[in-house]
Amino acid sequence: MQAFNDIYQTPGAFSWSELSSPDPRAACEFYGQLFGWTYDTMNLGQGDYHVIKVGDSAVGGVMAQQQPGPAQWGSYVTVASCDATVERARGLGATVCAGPFDIPGVGRMAVLQDPQGAVIQVISYAPPAN
């Protein structure tokens, strides 16, 4: 079996999953029991963000949804340059729903909707601090 690459530095790799939920605490309880996930909770000023942990590895997050409707999972794909990816996506017919914008200490991201209507997030991660 080939060794896994660092998904945070591999353009094109799915690197983060995020659940937007009307009841994040209930969602954390459910998935914690289902998969054994633990959480580190951060207050972002607009509410808590629950970082999903598998062992010591952060693999995703759970947050309160910003729009009415059912809970939904979102996927992030690593890109070398968020800005260049957004411009390329526009040229291919995508709609830019948000961004690009910076996430302090994490990187730069944008939310895109492809020509068929599917939404996906793209992110270029900041180099790790030494």
MDTraj code that builds the backbone (N, CA, C; nanometers):
import mdtraj as md
import numpy as np

residues = "MET GLN ALA PHE ASN ASP ILE TYR GLN THR PRO GLY ALA PHE SER TRP SER GLU LEU SER SER PRO ASP PRO ARG ALA ALA CYS GLU PHE TYR GLY GLN LEU PHE GLY TRP THR TYR ASP THR MET ASN LEU GLY GLN GLY ASP TYR HIS VAL ILE LYS VAL GLY ASP SER ALA VAL GLY GLY VAL MET ALA GLN GLN GLN PRO GLY PRO ALA GLN TRP GLY SER TYR VAL THR VAL ALA SER CYS ASP ALA THR VAL GLU ARG ALA ARG GLY LEU GLY ALA THR VAL CYS ALA GLY PRO PHE ASP ILE PRO GLY VAL GLY ARG MET ALA VAL LEU GLN ASP PRO GLN GLY ALA VAL ILE GLN VAL ILE SER TYR ALA PRO PRO ALA ASN".split()
xyz = np.array([
    [0.0834, -0.1167, 0.0000],
    [0.0000, 0.0000, 0.0000],
    [0.0888, 0.1243, 0.0000],
    [0.0522, 0.2225, -0.0813],
    [0.1276, 0.3469, -0.0887],
    [0.1049, 0.4298, 0.0374],
    [0.2055, 0.4989, 0.0835],
    [0.1932, 0.5840, 0.2019],
    [0.1004, 0.7012, 0.1722],
    [0.0263, 0.7434, 0.2725],
    [-0.0612, 0.8586, 0.2582],
    [0.0214, 0.9862, 0.2573],
    [-0.0154, 1.0791, 0.1713],
    [0.0480, 1.2104, 0.1686],
    [-0.0224, 1.3019, 0.2671],
    [0.0386, 1.4127, 0.3006],
    [-0.0225, 1.5142, 0.3853],
    [-0.1345, 1.5811, 0.3052],
    [-0.2594, 1.5532, 0.3399],
    [-0.3727, 1.6059, 0.2627],
    [-0.3844, 1.7566, 0.2708],
    [-0.3242, 1.8170, 0.3730],
    [-0.3293, 1.9622, 0.3854],
    [-0.2325, 2.0317, 0.2900],
    [-0.1439, 1.9569, 0.2303],
    [-0.0469, 2.0121, 0.1359],
    [-0.0550, 1.9439, -0.0005],
    [-0.1617, 1.8676, -0.0255],
    [-0.1770, 1.7958, -0.1517],
    [-0.2935, 1.8547, -0.2314],
    [-0.2643, 1.9423, -0.3297],
    [-0.3726, 1.9998, -0.4096],
    [-0.4588, 1.8914, -0.4731],
    [-0.5899, 1.9107, -0.4627],
    [-0.6862, 1.8158, -0.5175],
    [-0.7386, 1.7164, -0.4163],
    [-0.6773, 1.7093, -0.2979],
    [-0.7208, 1.6133, -0.1955],
    [-0.8330, 1.6725, -0.1108],
    [-0.9325, 1.5898, -0.0799],
    [-1.0319, 1.6297, 0.0193],
    [-0.9598, 1.6339, 0.1539],
    [-0.9699, 1.7478, 0.2252],
    [-0.8875, 1.7646, 0.3446],
    [-0.9642, 1.7994, 0.4714],
    [-1.0893, 1.8335, 0.4637],
    [-1.1649, 1.8736, 0.5826],
    [-1.3123, 1.8516, 0.5529],
    [-1.3878, 1.8132, 0.6539],
    [-1.5336, 1.8010, 0.6419],
    [-1.5953, 1.8823, 0.7544],
    [-1.7072, 1.9444, 0.7231],
    [-1.7690, 2.0329, 0.8210],
    [-1.9197, 2.0119, 0.8200],
    [-1.9759, 1.9965, 0.9386],
    [-2.1199, 1.9798, 0.9536],
    [-2.1805, 2.1104, 1.0021],
    [-2.2772, 2.1584, 0.9279],
    [-2.3559, 2.2746, 0.9664],
    [-2.4890, 2.2197, 1.0179],
    [-2.5192, 2.2435, 1.1456],
    [-2.6325, 2.1776, 1.2108],
    [-2.7179, 2.2775, 1.2892],
    [-2.8507, 2.2548, 1.2953],
    [-2.9346, 2.3403, 1.3796],
    [-2.9085, 2.3155, 1.5287],
    [-2.8494, 2.2004, 1.5618],
    [-2.8186, 2.1678, 1.7020],
    [-2.6807, 2.1018, 1.7077],
    [-2.5748, 2.1831, 1.7052],
    [-2.4398, 2.1269, 1.7003],
    [-2.4072, 2.0345, 1.8175],
    [-2.4526, 2.0668, 1.9369],
    [-2.4222, 1.9812, 2.0529],
    [-2.4859, 1.8431, 2.0372],
    [-2.6097, 1.8370, 1.9890],
    [-2.6744, 1.7072, 1.9655],
    [-2.6016, 1.6304, 1.8555],
    [-2.5575, 1.7025, 1.7511],
    [-2.4831, 1.6371, 1.6429],
    [-2.3522, 1.5799, 1.6952],
    [-2.2822, 1.6561, 1.7799],
    [-2.1564, 1.6079, 1.8374],
    [-2.1805, 1.4836, 1.9227],
    [-2.2857, 1.4846, 1.9987],
    [-2.3189, 1.3689, 2.0826],
    [-2.3452, 1.2458, 1.9956],
    [-2.4263, 1.2628, 1.8899],
    [-2.4589, 1.1517, 1.8003],
    [-2.3334, 1.0934, 1.7356],
    [-2.2537, 1.1802, 1.6699],
    [-2.1350, 1.1305, 1.5992],
    [-2.0265, 1.0831, 1.6941],
    [-2.0208, 1.1426, 1.8121],
    [-1.9256, 1.0937, 1.9126],
    [-1.9557, 0.9502, 1.9516],
    [-2.0851, 0.9222, 1.9709],
    [-2.1244, 0.7853, 2.0063],
    [-2.1104, 0.6906, 1.8875],
    [-2.1417, 0.7406, 1.7682],
    [-2.1363, 0.6555, 1.6492],
    [-1.9934, 0.6195, 1.6093],
    [-1.9038, 0.7186, 1.6056],
    [-1.7684, 0.6979, 1.5537],
    [-1.6586, 0.7082, 1.6594],
    [-1.6934, 0.7439, 1.7811],
    [-1.5920, 0.7609, 1.8842],
    [-1.5167, 0.8927, 1.8738],
    [-1.5741, 0.9888, 1.7989],
    [-1.5096, 1.1182, 1.7838],
    [-1.5086, 1.1928, 1.9168],
    [-1.4043, 1.2710, 1.9376],
    [-1.3994, 1.3663, 2.0475],
    [-1.3913, 1.5047, 1.9845],
    [-1.4036, 1.6076, 2.0669],
    [-1.4109, 1.7438, 2.0138],
    [-1.3300, 1.8401, 2.0987],
    [-1.2667, 1.9344, 2.0329],
    [-1.2104, 2.0523, 2.0972],
    [-1.3038, 2.1665, 2.0582],
    [-1.3565, 2.2371, 2.1554],
    [-1.4517, 2.3444, 2.1275],
    [-1.3837, 2.4798, 2.1383],
    [-1.4060, 2.5619, 2.0356],
    [-1.3521, 2.6973, 2.0313],
    [-1.4682, 2.7953, 2.0206],
    [-1.4634, 2.9035, 2.0949],
    [-1.5640, 3.0080, 2.0814],
    [-1.5146, 3.1057, 1.9767],
    [-1.5931, 3.1219, 1.8711],
    [-1.5531, 3.2105, 1.7624],
    [-1.6217, 3.3465, 1.7689],
    [-1.6881, 3.3756, 1.8800],
    [-1.7578, 3.5018, 1.8933],
    [-1.9004, 3.4959, 1.8431],
    [-1.9235, 3.4231, 1.7353],
    [-2.0572, 3.4054, 1.6792],
    [-2.1133, 3.2695, 1.7189],
    [-2.0477, 3.2035, 1.8108],
    [-2.0900, 3.0709, 1.8529],
    [-1.9705, 2.9781, 1.8597],
    [-1.9968, 2.8587, 1.9075],
    [-1.8901, 2.7597, 1.9230],
    [-1.8624, 2.6858, 1.7929],
    [-1.7364, 2.6490, 1.7747],
    [-1.6935, 2.5628, 1.6652],
    [-1.6320, 2.4406, 1.7306],
    [-1.6844, 2.3230, 1.6981],
    [-1.6404, 2.1979, 1.7583],
    [-1.5484, 2.1261, 1.6586],
    [-1.4195, 2.1213, 1.6889],
    [-1.3223, 2.0541, 1.6023],
    [-1.3316, 1.9046, 1.6275],
    [-1.3612, 1.8287, 1.5229],
    [-1.3736, 1.6832, 1.5316],
    [-1.2339, 1.6238, 1.5419],
    [-1.2144, 1.5366, 1.6392],
    [-1.0851, 1.4715, 1.6597],
    [-1.1004, 1.3196, 1.6476],
    [-1.0073, 1.2593, 1.5767],
    [-0.9915, 1.1149, 1.5732],
    [-0.8536, 1.0912, 1.6322],
    [-0.8520, 1.0417, 1.7545],
    [-0.7253, 1.0356, 1.8269],
    [-0.6769, 1.1775, 1.8493],
    [-0.5537, 1.2053, 1.8090],
    [-0.4982, 1.3406, 1.8225],
    [-0.5147, 1.4238, 1.6960],
    [-0.5746, 1.3666, 1.5920],
    [-0.5844, 1.4356, 1.4630],
    [-0.7165, 1.5098, 1.4474],
    [-0.7081, 1.6372, 1.4114],
    [-0.8266, 1.7156, 1.3769],
    [-0.8657, 1.6804, 1.2341],
    [-0.9924, 1.6423, 1.2136],
    [-1.0352, 1.5969, 1.0813],
    [-1.1553, 1.6728, 1.0258],
    [-1.2163, 1.7588, 1.1074],
    [-1.3337, 1.8310, 1.0610],
    [-1.3900, 1.9184, 1.1700],
    [-1.5105, 1.9688, 1.1457],
    [-1.5724, 2.0556, 1.2435],
    [-1.7236, 2.0491, 1.2392],
    [-1.7837, 2.0952, 1.3482],
    [-1.9297, 2.1048, 1.3598],
    [-1.9608, 2.2459, 1.4078],
    [-2.0593, 2.3098, 1.3424],
    [-2.0969, 2.4450, 1.3802],
    [-2.2458, 2.4656, 1.3597],
    [-2.2974, 2.5737, 1.4175],
    [-2.4372, 2.6090, 1.3977],
    [-2.4573, 2.6539, 1.2532],
    [-2.5659, 2.6071, 1.1941],
    [-2.5904, 2.6459, 1.0558],
    [-2.6322, 2.7918, 1.0480],
    [-2.5960, 2.8552, 0.9375],
    [-2.6233, 2.9966, 0.9153],
    [-2.7498, 3.0191, 0.8335],
    [-2.7971, 2.9160, 0.7665],
    [-2.9149, 2.9252, 0.6803],
    [-3.0214, 2.8265, 0.7276],
    [-3.1490, 2.8584, 0.7119],
    [-3.2518, 2.7606, 0.7492],
    [-3.2455, 2.6377, 0.6581],
    [-3.2941, 2.5275, 0.7093],
    [-3.2953, 2.4044, 0.6312],
    [-3.2340, 2.2910, 0.7101],
    [-3.2226, 2.1756, 0.6463],
    [-3.1668, 2.0595, 0.7163],
    [-3.0171, 2.0727, 0.7381],
    [-2.9665, 1.9992, 0.8345],
    [-2.8220, 1.9931, 0.8571],
    [-2.7561, 1.9389, 0.7308],
    [-2.6317, 1.9797, 0.7082],
    [-2.5606, 1.9282, 0.5912],
    [-2.4107, 1.9290, 0.6130],
    [-2.3459, 1.8314, 0.5477],
    [-2.2012, 1.8199, 0.5494],
    [-2.1444, 1.8964, 0.4309],
    [-2.0298, 1.9594, 0.4512],
    [-1.9568, 2.0258, 0.3443],
    [-1.8156, 1.9705, 0.3372],
    [-1.7600, 1.9680, 0.2178],
    [-1.6248, 1.9154, 0.1971],
    [-1.5320, 2.0254, 0.1494],
    [-1.4074, 2.0168, 0.1954],
    [-1.3031, 2.1099, 0.1549],
    [-1.1998, 2.0344, 0.0718],
    [-1.1545, 2.0991, -0.0353],
    [-1.0499, 2.0433, -0.1197],
    [-0.9286, 2.1359, -0.1112],
    [-0.8124, 2.0777, -0.0857],
    [-0.6876, 2.1536, -0.0798],
    [-0.6502, 2.2041, -0.2189],
    [-0.6097, 2.3303, -0.2264],
    [-0.5607, 2.3884, -0.3517],
    [-0.4299, 2.4622, -0.3236],
    [-0.3484, 2.4772, -0.4256],
    [-0.2216, 2.5482, -0.4092],
    [-0.2455, 2.6974, -0.3895],
    [-0.3412, 2.7527, -0.4623],
    [-0.3741, 2.8955, -0.4521],
    [-0.5255, 2.9105, -0.4568],
    [-0.5817, 2.9598, -0.3485],
    [-0.7261, 2.9799, -0.3442],
    [-0.7701, 3.0802, -0.4511],
    [-0.7008, 3.1916, -0.4604],
    [-0.7385, 3.2957, -0.5562],
    [-0.7323, 3.2455, -0.7005],
    [-0.6265, 3.1753, -0.7357],
    [-0.6135, 3.1226, -0.8716],
    [-0.7212, 3.0182, -0.9000],
    [-0.7546, 2.9374, -0.8003],
    [-0.8582, 2.8354, -0.8187],
    [-0.9936, 2.9005, -0.8406],
    [-1.0230, 3.0074, -0.7660],
    [-1.1498, 3.0794, -0.7835],
    [-1.1600, 3.1363, -0.9245],
    [-1.0526, 3.1966, -0.9732],
    [-1.0544, 3.2523, -1.1091],
    [-1.0731, 3.1422, -1.2130],
    [-1.0054, 3.0303, -1.1937],
    [-1.0214, 2.9185, -1.2881],
    [-1.1637, 2.8651, -1.2840],
    [-1.2205, 2.8518, -1.1617],
    [-1.3580, 2.8029, -1.1465],
    [-1.4571, 2.8958, -1.2165],
    [-1.4384, 3.0267, -1.1999],
    [-1.5257, 3.1239, -1.2688],
    [-1.5204, 3.1014, -1.4193],
    [-1.4002, 3.0831, -1.4716],
    [-1.3830, 3.0597, -1.6142],
    [-1.4485, 2.9318, -1.6627],
    [-1.4656, 2.8375, -1.5710],
    [-1.5303, 2.7103, -1.6052],
    [-1.6805, 2.7125, -1.5785],
    [-1.7334, 2.8285, -1.5377],
    [-1.8776, 2.8419, -1.5195],
    [-1.9270, 2.8320, -1.3766],
    [-1.8368, 2.8285, -1.2799],
    [-1.8789, 2.8204, -1.1393],
    [-1.9253, 2.9570, -1.0890],
    [-2.0053, 2.9538, -0.9845],
    [-2.0466, 3.0733, -0.9119],
    [-1.9659, 3.0787, -0.7835],
    [-1.9141, 3.1953, -0.7505],
    [-1.8420, 3.2128, -0.6246],
    [-1.9446, 3.2576, -0.5205],
    [-1.9696, 3.1706, -0.4229],
    [-2.0686, 3.1983, -0.3185],
    [-2.0096, 3.2827, -0.2058],
    [-1.8828, 3.2637, -0.1782],
    [-1.8146, 3.3398, -0.0722],
    [-1.6644, 3.3357, -0.0960],
    [-1.6004, 3.4469, -0.0651],
    [-1.4553, 3.4524, -0.0695],
    [-1.4007, 3.4904, -0.2033],
    [-1.2701, 3.4715, -0.2128],
    [-1.1779, 3.4150, -0.1153],
    [-1.1628, 3.5060, 0.0076],
    [-1.1407, 3.4414, 0.1220],
    [-1.1174, 3.5146, 0.2458],
    [-1.0209, 3.4362, 0.3324],
    [-0.9563, 3.5104, 0.4229],
    [-0.8573, 3.4503, 0.5118],
    [-0.9219, 3.3971, 0.6380],
    [-0.8710, 3.2846, 0.6859],
    [-0.9053, 3.2297, 0.8167],
    [-0.7767, 3.2363, 0.8974],
    [-0.7697, 3.3279, 0.9939],
    [-0.6440, 3.3466, 1.0677],
    [-0.5905, 3.2156, 1.1263],
    [-0.4623, 3.1919, 1.0996],
    [-0.3961, 3.0736, 1.1506],
    [-0.4267, 2.9460, 1.0754],
    [-0.5130, 2.9532, 0.9736],
    [-0.5511, 2.8329, 0.8977],
    [-0.5111, 2.8453, 0.7522],
    [-0.5597, 2.9487, 0.6841],
    [-0.5306, 2.9640, 0.5426],
    [-0.6300, 3.0549, 0.4744],
    [-0.6534, 3.0315, 0.3472],
    [-0.7434, 3.1134, 0.2659],
    [-0.8416, 3.0197, 0.1976],
    [-0.9692, 3.0566, 0.1991],
    [-1.0712, 2.9672, 0.1428],
    [-1.1762, 3.0433, 0.0635],
    [-1.2548, 2.9663, -0.0107],
    [-1.3685, 3.0182, -0.0863],
    [-1.4730, 2.9080, -0.0963],
    [-1.5960, 2.9498, -0.1205],
    [-1.7072, 2.8573, -0.1402],
    [-1.7534, 2.8725, -0.2846],
    [-1.7566, 2.7615, -0.3568],
    [-1.7927, 2.7614, -0.4978],
    [-1.9166, 2.6764, -0.5217],
    [-1.9921, 2.7129, -0.6252],
    [-2.1031, 2.6296, -0.6712],
    [-2.0743, 2.5955, -0.8164],
    [-2.0682, 2.4653, -0.8445],
    [-2.0359, 2.4239, -0.9805],
    [-2.1546, 2.4483, -1.0733],
    [-2.1351, 2.4359, -1.2063],
    [-2.2442, 2.4632, -1.2999],
    [-2.3671, 2.3735, -1.2820],
    [-2.3511, 2.2584, -1.2142],
    [-2.4657, 2.1707, -1.1889],
    [-2.5343, 2.2032, -1.0569],
    [-2.4781, 2.2945, -0.9771],
    [-2.5402, 2.3364, -0.8524],
    [-2.4782, 2.2821, -0.7256],
    [-2.3790, 2.1941, -0.7361],
    [-2.3149, 2.1387, -0.6160],
    [-2.2203, 2.2426, -0.5551],
    [-2.2208, 2.2498, -0.4230],
    [-2.1370, 2.3451, -0.3513],
    [-2.0161, 2.2720, -0.2929],
    [-1.8996, 2.3366, -0.3034],
    [-1.7765, 2.2801, -0.2486],
    [-1.6887, 2.3947, -0.1991],
    [-1.6098, 2.3672, -0.0986],
    [-1.5162, 2.4655, -0.0454],
    [-1.3759, 2.4318, -0.0937],
    [-1.2979, 2.5352, -0.1256],
    [-1.1568, 2.5168, -0.1608],
    [-1.0741, 2.5930, -0.0586],
    [-0.9582, 2.5378, -0.0249],
    [-0.8745, 2.5993, 0.0783],
    [-0.7275, 2.5796, 0.0473],
    [-0.6517, 2.6870, 0.0649],
    [-0.5054, 2.6768, 0.0625],
    [-0.4616, 2.7030, 0.2062],
    [-0.3978, 2.6034, 0.2648],
    [-0.3586, 2.6097, 0.4051],
    [-0.2326, 2.6929, 0.4223],
    [-0.2280, 2.7688, 0.5299],
    [-0.1083, 2.8447, 0.5649],
    [0.0004, 2.7468, 0.6061],
    [0.1244, 2.7766, 0.5753],
    [0.2323, 2.6876, 0.6210],
    [0.2297, 2.6768, 0.7735],
    [0.2574, 2.5585, 0.8269],
    [0.2579, 2.5425, 0.9725],
    [0.3601, 2.6349, 1.0387],
    [0.3218, 2.6894, 1.1531],
    [0.4140, 2.7746, 1.2291],
    [0.5213, 2.6873, 1.2932],
    [0.6423, 2.7369, 1.2989],
    [0.7520, 2.6600, 1.3590],
    [0.7506, 2.6716, 1.5081],
])
top = md.Topology()
chain = top.add_chain()
for i, resn in enumerate(residues, 1):
    res = top.add_residue(resn, chain, resSeq=i)
    for name in ("N", "CA", "C"):
        top.add_atom(name, md.element.get_by_symbol(name[0]), res)
traj = md.Trajectory(xyz[None], top)
